[in-house]
Amino acid sequence: MSAVGEHGDGPPRHPFDVVVVGSANADLVVRVERHPAPGETVLGSELAVHPGGKGANQAVAAARLGARVALLGRVGADQHGRLLRESLEHDGVDHGHLHDTPAASGIAMIAVGPQGDNSIIVAPGANARVTEGDVLQAAPLLRSAPVVSLQLEIPLPAVLAAARLARRAVVNLSPAAPVPDELLALCDPLVVNEHEAALLLGVPGEADRQAKSLLALGPRSVVITLGADGAVVAEDGAVHAVPSPRVAAVDTTGAGDAFTGALAWRLAVGEPLTAAAAFAARVGAAAVRRPGAQDSYPTMAEVEDL
Ligand code: ATP
């Protein structure tokens, strides 16, 4: 059998535009008047439970725009795992490679202060059980997709194995952590926000320079997201600014995942990086107009209206 999508005329025959290898968490959200100091207890609002996790968020963001997406990862065989599967299914994300695991599903305990200021504790649970073996078992799936999208909420050996198999790896180095040079060299692009860029480089700085410095670490291309200021793209030694539309921001939770999911899809359909980032910035902007992460992600019609 020939590799899917590589031969012949007509539309591509690969089953998925984007395969996301990454985390799925239940976000347990409580609003608080103020964040507790160490040793202190505060009363909060009623608990709200939302599907989240960087991997699932990116997958849903791309699928809601029309991409064909699969998510590879792990959830527990528990109530949160069922919630996560339901939300993926609702948006048409394939979860056949999201394995049930004898561990609790990953959760993020999120306290939201009066100004929308978050403090977050993640218990990775089943996400920590994603292995290199899981990835190798799905090698044909990963090889068939034009883009594999990765983040750092699952163990590094699984991320590295997926990047090695990918035709093109979009790698969101978040949460920021030191990674081997081999992974950096496989990023196309490496996607980070300003804070993560500063952590990786050891110094804060102006975005254009940071992008060039990151490019010097070895990735094939770099995108730094800049919140309301959009993003910068660095490729082949050149840096391009990408604006974000002006919107009334209500909640920026998950904006970076919306951006990365959209970026991965546009690259998968063959768009050049700067144009794909410009589209992704519109998706990120649309996402901050509504509360929540996945709940806030736009459809294609909403992006076109922006
Ligand atoms: P988060 O961690 O909250 O998910 P992030 O820090 O990873 O987000 P940001 O740089 O804040 O990512 O946002 C990603 C993209 O979303 C930006 O590049 C931009 O296009 C869009 N965006 C974010 N905040 C705003 C805003 N206030 N106005 C317009 N666009 C925004």
Residues whose N, C-alpha, C, O or C-beta is under 5 A from the ligand:
A	BS01	ATP	N193 T225 L226 G227 A228 G230 A231 S244 P245 V247 A249 T252 T253 G254 A255 G256 D257 F259 A280 A281 R282 G284 A285 V288
